Amino acid sequence: MALEIKILDYGDIELESSFLVLGRDCGRTRRVLTLGFLILGGKYPVVVDTGYRSNQIMETLGMRGLQYHENMIENQLARHGVRMGDIRFVCHTHLHIDHAGKDDLFPMNTTVVVNRRELEYSVSGLMHPQYPAPDIKHLIDRLHTKSALRFLDLEITGPIELMPGVYCDAANAHTEGSMNIIVETADGIATICGDVIYDFNDQIVTPFNEIHDWEPRTTGNHGTTKRAEKASIKKLLSNSRYLLPVHDRPAKIDGGMVVGRLHDQVPGPIVQSLPARNWFPA
């Protein structure tokens, strides 16, 4: 059976718009998705990112969480016939507040997979309070429990195969330890890219306030350089058939451009097609 990715809907977040795309609509509130991912078709199911702990915890960042009963991770998994205890690995693109809030609901014999540099970065204080204490303290409990935590050193090793057809690779963007999850599907490479991309339209399709050809816009929330952010986006566009961020619906990529949008699975039906750009005047 070929690998496929199911979208898990963990609820929405209301936040300031320029947090998502640098300089866009400063001071205005925008509502965005918070997604997770379930990889099926392999030896065992894998979850990527677990959402935020509660609506209340998002208030510590001045944001509003909009999470309801149907968004609970156990209910999202149940839609695909999967239980919490069935999950072999929980992988994290990074450990921010809206990505690692439900790890403590998984049994300790489910292994949480992180890039070692990301756990180090989470306690550096450099992006405090985006790494809330309950989430990080739980990971320290896993650190002291046999097989409950697996460290990768992706900056040194390069991509690591987690299981056949699923690889982890350093993102080199957003946070110092962020990683991408690369999945070999029947229709090409699908990359779960966390928060390197927040908004396809204003970062890539028609990049906000960018005048240079094929130049992406960065997010307004990153702990690396703008050069690294832009380079990481360009790499994703060059190397993937599908891109799956956490706060926007998946996109299909062709020739480095976004050509279609998908909804709740990858590969899956295109729900919105984008016309090819007319690069040259008639």
C-alpha positions as CSV (number, residue, x, y, z in Angstrom):
1,M,0.0,0.0,0.0
2,A,1.4,3.4,-1.0
3,L,1.9,6.0,1.7
4,E,-0.7,8.7,2.1
5,I,-1.2,11.6,4.4
6,K,-4.5,12.4,6.2
7,I,-5.1,15.9,7.5
8,L,-6.0,16.3,11.2
9,D,-7.9,19.4,12.1
10,Y,-7.0,20.6,15.6
11,G,-9.0,23.8,15.5
12,D,-8.3,27.4,14.6
13,I,-6.3,30.3,16.0
14,E,-7.0,34.0,15.8
15,L,-3.8,36.1,15.7
16,E,-2.3,39.3,14.4
17,S,-1.9,39.1,10.6
18,S,1.7,40.3,10.3
19,F,2.8,37.3,12.5
20,L,1.9,35.1,9.5
21,V,3.3,37.2,6.7
22,L,5.9,39.9,7.4
23,G,4.4,43.4,7.3
24,R,0.9,42.3,6.1
25,D,-2.1,44.1,7.7
26,C,-0.3,45.0,10.9
27,G,-2.7,45.2,13.8
28,R,-5.5,43.2,12.1
29,T,-6.7,39.9,13.4
30,R,-6.8,36.8,11.2
31,R,-8.1,33.3,11.8
32,V,-6.0,30.4,10.6
33,L,-6.1,26.6,10.7
34,T,-4.0,24.4,13.0
35,L,-3.4,21.1,11.3
36,G,-1.7,17.9,12.1
37,F,-0.9,14.9,9.8
38,L,-1.4,11.2,10.0
39,I,0.8,9.1,7.7
40,L,-0.8,5.8,6.7
41,G,0.1,2.9,4.5
42,G,3.4,2.0,6.2
43,K,4.2,-0.6,8.8
44,Y,2.5,1.5,11.5
45,P,0.8,4.9,11.6
46,V,2.8,8.1,12.3
47,V,1.5,11.4,13.6
48,V,3.2,14.7,12.7
49,D,2.5,17.5,15.3
50,T,-0.2,17.4,17.9
51,G,-1.7,20.9,18.1
52,Y,-2.1,23.2,21.1
53,R,-2.9,22.1,24.6
54,S,-6.0,24.2,25.2
55,N,-7.8,27.3,24.2
56,Q,-6.6,29.0,27.4
57,I,-2.9,28.4,26.7
58,M,-3.1,30.4,23.5
59,E,-4.0,33.5,25.5
60,T,-0.4,33.5,26.9
61,L,0.6,34.7,23.4
62,G,-2.3,37.2,23.0
63,M,-4.0,34.8,20.6
64,R,-7.4,33.1,20.7
65,G,-7.7,29.3,20.5
66,L,-10.8,27.9,18.8
67,Q,-10.6,24.2,19.6
68,Y,-13.8,22.1,20.0
69,H,-14.7,18.5,20.9
70,E,-14.4,17.3,17.3
71,N,-10.9,18.8,17.1
72,M,-9.5,16.7,20.0
73,I,-6.7,14.6,18.7
74,E,-8.3,11.3,19.7
75,N,-11.4,12.2,17.7
76,Q,-9.4,13.2,14.7
77,L,-7.5,9.9,14.7
78,A,-10.8,8.0,15.2
79,R,-12.1,9.4,11.9
80,H,-9.4,7.2,10.2
81,G,-9.9,4.2,12.4
82,V,-6.8,4.9,14.5
83,R,-6.4,5.0,18.3
84,M,-3.8,6.9,20.3
85,G,-2.1,3.7,21.3
86,D,-1.7,2.6,17.6
87,I,0.7,5.4,16.9
88,R,4.4,4.3,16.8
89,F,6.0,7.7,16.3
90,V,4.9,11.3,16.9
91,C,7.2,13.5,14.9
92,H,7.5,17.3,15.5
93,T,8.3,19.8,12.8
94,H,9.2,21.9,15.9
95,L,8.0,22.3,19.5
96,H,6.1,25.6,19.5
97,I,2.9,26.1,21.5
98,D,0.6,25.0,18.7
99,H,2.6,21.9,17.6
100,A,3.5,19.9,20.7
101,G,0.6,20.4,23.1
102,K,-0.9,16.9,23.2
103,D,2.1,14.7,23.5
104,D,1.2,13.8,27.0
105,L,-1.9,12.1,25.8
106,F,0.2,9.4,24.1
107,P,1.5,6.5,26.0
108,M,5.2,6.5,26.9
109,N,5.8,3.5,24.5
110,T,4.9,5.9,21.6
111,T,8.2,7.5,20.7
112,V,8.3,11.2,20.2
113,V,10.8,12.2,17.5
114,V,12.5,15.6,17.6
115,N,15.6,17.2,16.2
116,R,17.9,17.5,19.2
117,R,18.7,21.1,18.4
118,E,15.0,21.9,18.7
119,L,14.7,20.7,22.3
120,E,17.9,22.7,23.1
121,Y,16.4,25.7,21.4
122,S,13.1,25.4,23.2
123,V,14.8,26.0,26.6
124,S,17.1,28.8,25.3
125,G,14.6,31.5,26.0
126,L,15.1,32.9,22.5
127,M,11.5,32.5,21.5
128,H,9.9,32.5,24.9
129,P,6.9,32.1,25.6
130,Q,6.2,30.2,22.3
131,Y,7.5,27.1,24.2
132,P,5.1,26.8,27.1
133,A,6.3,25.0,30.3
134,P,3.8,22.1,30.4
135,D,4.7,21.0,26.9
136,I,8.5,21.1,27.4
137,K,8.4,19.7,30.9
138,H,6.5,16.7,29.5
139,L,9.3,16.1,27.0
140,I,11.8,16.2,29.8
141,D,9.8,13.4,31.4
142,R,10.1,11.5,28.1
143,L,13.8,12.3,28.1
144,H,14.1,10.2,31.3
145,T,11.9,7.3,30.1
146,K,13.3,4.5,28.1
147,S,12.4,4.8,24.4
148,A,9.9,7.5,24.9
149,L,12.0,10.1,23.1
150,R,14.2,9.8,20.0
151,F,16.7,12.5,19.1
152,L,17.9,13.3,15.5
153,D,21.0,15.3,14.7
154,L,19.9,16.4,11.2
155,E,22.3,19.3,10.8
156,I,25.2,16.7,11.0
157,T,23.7,13.6,9.5
158,G,21.5,15.0,6.7
159,P,18.1,13.3,6.1
160,I,17.3,10.3,8.3
161,E,14.9,7.5,7.2
162,L,12.3,7.0,10.0
163,M,10.7,4.1,8.2
164,P,10.5,3.1,4.5
165,G,9.3,6.1,2.5
166,V,9.4,8.6,5.4
167,Y,12.4,10.8,6.0
168,C,13.2,13.6,8.4
169,D,15.4,16.5,7.2
170,A,16.6,19.8,8.8
171,A,14.4,22.7,7.7
172,N,17.0,25.4,8.4
173,A,14.2,27.9,9.0
174,H,11.6,29.1,11.4
175,T,13.4,27.8,14.5
176,E,17.0,26.6,14.8
177,G,15.9,23.0,15.2
178,S,12.8,22.8,12.9
179,M,12.6,19.7,10.6
180,N,10.6,18.7,7.5
181,I,9.0,15.3,7.2
182,I,9.3,13.9,3.7
183,V,6.9,11.3,2.5
184,E,7.2,9.2,-0.7
185,T,3.6,9.0,-2.0
186,A,2.4,7.3,-5.2
187,D,2.2,10.7,-6.8
188,G,5.6,12.0,-5.7
189,I,7.3,13.6,-2.8
190,A,5.0,15.3,-0.1
191,T,6.8,17.5,2.4
192,I,5.3,18.4,5.7
193,C,6.9,21.8,6.3
194,G,5.6,23.0,9.6
195,D,5.8,26.8,9.8
196,V,8.4,27.5,7.2
197,I,5.3,28.4,5.1
198,Y,2.2,30.0,6.8
199,D,0.3,31.3,3.8
200,F,0.8,30.1,0.2
201,N,-1.0,33.0,-1.4
202,D,0.9,35.9,0.2
203,Q,4.2,34.2,0.6
204,I,4.5,32.4,-2.8
205,V,1.7,32.8,-5.3
206,T,1.6,36.7,-5.1
207,P,4.3,37.4,-2.5
208,F,3.4,40.5,-0.4
209,N,5.7,43.5,-1.1
210,E,8.2,41.5,-3.1
211,I,9.3,42.8,-6.5
212,H,12.0,40.3,-7.5
213,D,11.2,37.4,-9.8
214,W,10.4,34.2,-7.9
215,E,11.2,35.7,-4.5
216,P,9.1,34.4,-1.7
217,R,8.0,36.4,1.3
218,T,9.0,35.3,4.8
219,T,6.7,34.9,7.7
220,G,6.7,37.5,10.5
221,N,7.7,34.8,13.1
222,H,11.1,33.2,12.7
223,G,14.2,32.7,14.7
224,T,16.6,32.4,11.8
225,T,17.8,34.9,9.2
226,K,15.7,36.1,6.3
227,R,18.2,34.7,3.9
228,A,17.7,31.2,5.6
229,E,14.0,31.6,5.5
230,K,13.8,32.5,1.8
231,A,16.3,29.7,0.9
232,S,14.4,27.1,2.8
233,I,11.1,28.1,1.0
234,K,12.9,27.9,-2.4
235,K,14.3,24.5,-1.5
236,L,10.8,23.2,-0.6
237,L,9.4,24.5,-3.9
238,S,12.2,22.8,-5.9
239,N,12.1,19.4,-4.2
240,S,8.4,18.6,-3.5
241,R,5.4,17.6,-5.5
242,Y,3.2,18.5,-2.5
243,L,3.7,20.9,0.4
244,L,1.8,20.6,3.7
245,P,2.2,23.5,6.2
246,V,0.3,23.5,9.5
247,H,-1.7,26.7,9.1
248,D,-2.8,26.5,5.4
249,R,-4.3,23.8,3.2
250,P,-1.8,21.6,1.2
251,A,-0.6,22.8,-2.2
252,K,0.4,20.9,-5.3
253,I,3.7,22.1,-6.8
254,D,4.8,22.0,-10.5
255,G,7.9,23.6,-11.8
256,G,8.5,25.4,-8.5
257,M,5.0,27.0,-8.6
258,V,1.8,26.4,-6.7
259,V,-0.6,25.0,-9.2
260,G,-3.4,23.6,-7.1
261,R,-4.8,23.3,-3.6
262,L,-6.0,20.2,-1.8
263,H,-8.2,19.7,1.3
264,D,-8.0,16.7,3.6
265,Q,-5.5,14.2,2.1
266,V,-2.4,14.0,0.0
267,P,-2.4,12.7,-2.6
268,G,-6.0,13.7,-3.2
269,P,-8.4,15.6,-5.4
270,I,-7.5,19.2,-6.3
271,V,-10.2,21.5,-4.9
272,Q,-8.7,24.7,-6.4
273,S,-6.6,24.9,-9.6
274,L,-4.3,27.9,-10.1
275,P,-3.6,29.1,-13.7
276,A,-0.1,29.2,-14.9
277,R,1.5,32.6,-14.7
278,N,1.7,34.6,-18.0
279,W,5.4,35.4,-17.6
280,F,5.8,37.3,-20.9
281,P,3.5,39.9,-22.4
282,A,1.6,39.0,-25.6
